[in-house]
């Protein structure tokens, strides 16, 4: 993994309506950098509000000429993205073995 690909911040375990305000603030801070990478390993639960915020942040990063990447998304996050038909909407990165 290159220096610019090091995760900047860890996503919380629950990406949900209850934590939407804090998650929005975290994502806005992250996309202020050119190519933010968020550590998504600890995510255990995701609802529609959490997915909506991730998609909005990815679109905002693209609009600024950047790219939001989720580092090692957890099985729960991958499952939520697949169920919502959003797997291709977010960039993901895995650590090389």
C-alpha positions as CSV (number, residue, x, y, z in Angstrom):
1,X,0.0,0.0,0.0
2,X,1.4,3.4,-0.9
3,X,1.6,6.4,1.4
4,X,-1.4,8.1,-0.1
5,X,-3.5,4.9,0.2
6,X,-3.1,4.7,4.0
7,X,-6.5,4.8,5.7
8,X,-7.1,8.3,7.0
9,X,-9.9,7.5,9.4
10,X,-11.9,4.5,10.6
11,X,-15.6,4.3,10.0
12,X,-17.7,3.5,13.1
13,X,-19.1,0.0,13.6
14,X,-22.7,1.2,12.9
15,X,-23.4,3.2,9.8
16,X,-27.0,4.1,10.7
17,X,-29.6,6.8,11.0
18,X,-28.8,7.1,14.7
19,X,-25.2,8.1,14.0
20,X,-25.9,10.0,10.7
21,X,-24.9,13.4,12.0
22,X,-21.5,12.3,13.3
23,X,-20.9,10.2,10.2
24,X,-21.8,13.1,7.9
25,X,-19.3,15.3,9.7
26,X,-16.6,12.6,9.4
27,X,-17.2,12.1,5.7
28,X,-17.2,15.8,5.0
29,X,-13.8,16.1,6.7
30,X,-12.5,13.1,4.8
31,X,-13.6,14.4,1.4
32,X,-11.8,17.7,2.0
33,X,-8.6,15.8,1.1
34,X,-8.0,14.9,-2.6
35,X,-8.3,11.1,-2.4
36,X,-9.6,10.0,1.0
37,X,-9.4,6.4,2.1
38,X,-11.5,5.2,5.0
39,X,-10.9,2.1,7.0
40,X,-14.1,0.1,6.7
41,X,-13.0,-3.1,8.5
42,X,-14.9,-2.5,11.8
43,X,-18.3,-1.9,10.2
44,X,-20.8,-4.4,11.6
45,X,-24.2,-2.8,10.7
46,X,-25.4,-0.6,7.9
47,X,-28.8,0.9,7.1
48,X,-30.1,3.0,4.2
49,X,-29.0,6.2,5.9
50,X,-25.4,5.0,6.2
51,X,-25.3,3.8,2.6
52,X,-26.8,7.1,1.4
53,X,-24.1,9.1,3.2
54,X,-21.3,6.9,1.8
55,X,-22.7,7.3,-1.8
56,X,-23.1,11.1,-1.3
57,X,-19.5,11.4,0.0
58,X,-18.2,9.4,-3.0
59,X,-20.1,11.6,-5.4
60,X,-18.8,14.7,-3.7
61,X,-15.2,13.4,-3.9
62,X,-15.6,12.7,-7.6
63,X,-17.1,16.1,-8.2
64,X,-13.9,17.6,-6.7
65,X,-11.8,15.4,-9.0
66,X,-11.0,12.9,-6.3
67,X,-11.9,9.4,-5.3
68,X,-13.3,8.1,-1.9
69,X,-11.9,4.6,-1.2
70,X,-13.1,2.2,1.4
71,X,-10.2,0.2,2.8
72,X,-11.0,-3.5,3.5
73,X,-14.8,-3.2,3.7
74,X,-16.2,-5.6,6.2
75,X,-18.5,-8.5,5.2
76,X,-21.4,-6.6,6.7
77,X,-20.7,-3.5,4.5
78,X,-20.1,-5.6,1.4
79,X,-23.4,-7.4,2.0
80,X,-25.3,-4.2,2.5
81,X,-23.8,-2.7,-0.7
82,X,-24.7,-5.9,-2.6
83,X,-28.3,-6.0,-1.3
84,X,-28.8,-2.4,-2.3
85,X,-27.2,-2.9,-5.8
86,X,-24.5,-0.4,-4.9
87,X,-21.4,-2.6,-5.1
88,X,-19.9,-0.8,-8.1
89,X,-20.8,2.7,-6.7
90,X,-18.0,2.7,-4.2
91,X,-14.3,2.1,-4.7
92,X,-12.7,-0.5,-2.3
93,X,-9.1,-1.5,-1.7
94,X,-7.7,-4.6,0.0
95,X,-4.2,-4.9,1.5
96,X,-1.8,-6.9,-0.6
97,X,-0.8,-10.2,1.0
